[in-house]
Amino acid sequence: MHTHVKLTLRTPPDLPVDAQSLIPESFVGKDQADIGALPLLLGNRSVTVADFFDVAILPADPGDGRTEEAREGGTLHLCGDLSRFKHIGEQMACGRVVVDGSVGSHAGAFMTGGALDVNGEAGDYLGAHMSGGRITVRGSAGHFVGAAYRGYVFGMTGGSICIHGDAGHMVGARLRRGLVAVGGSCGDLAAYGMRAGTVLIGGKSRVRAGANMVRGTVILLTPPEAIMPTFRYNCVYCPGFWPILHASLAGLGLDFPGVSPQAVFESYSGDINEGGRGEILLCRNAN
């Protein structure tokens, strides 16, 4: 049976909270008291879900199980400003987490499946090292979206991250597989050290997009200040995958006014310092 748990923030924390237990798998088969007793970490002190949230187990609603993720693992609905709650959705493998508010850093890190929907802002390292599943952020996100933690060779290795607003520096850094799409602008070094996969930026991208990329595709829908000199111009063409990707992103609510499924792109190969097997596609004809 589909499980739908709703947690409403009652007491905002004074310190950051490690909230790794806030994933659907933690709630399946538990009653209200068991859910309230789930552990959190406030600074270096152990606390529980009930210390901060009002817990409700909602009756089954046919609409709750309308997505594959929710049918498999249930739905966890979080309400309130959770910007001080870190690691929400970390390591989730199934189910769906819906947040009506903002989340802190490391949300969705190491995800292997399921869906995380944030109706607000997200902190740094959103979806870091995720290998499956889907993350959607209706607002903006911080630095290192889908990127690798220090000391790791690869970052995100699968799944998709869709950000409707802006993002910070090093979006998709060391990406190995998967899709990172940003509807707004981003900071420096988008797709830095990318090994494979796709990074799409709808707005302005700052300096050195694609630096040290080995393979993969960077799509820039708004002309940047400059393409790095280690990228070589190839041609102008309409990629065969673009109409499919355009339709897929539109289905997630990410629309790019003026950019049609038949848009034409300038193709650049690089980074030449890394073998020149990667590609930057710069939208040339939006219509």
Secondary structure, 3 states (H helix, E strand, C coil): CCCEEEEEECCCCCCCEECCCCCHHHCCCCCHHHHHCCEEEECCEEEEHHHCEEEEEECCCHHHHCCHHHHHHCEEEEECCECCEECCCCCCCCCEEEEECCECCCCCCCCCCCEEEECCCCCCCCCCCCCCCEEEECCCCCCCCCCCCCCCCCCCEEEEEEECCCCCCCCCCCCCEEEEEECCCECCCCCCCCCCCEEEECCCECCCCCCCCCCCEEEECCCCCCCCCCCEEEEEECCCCHHHHHHHHHHCCCCCCCCCCCCEEEEEEECHHHCCCEEEEEEEECC
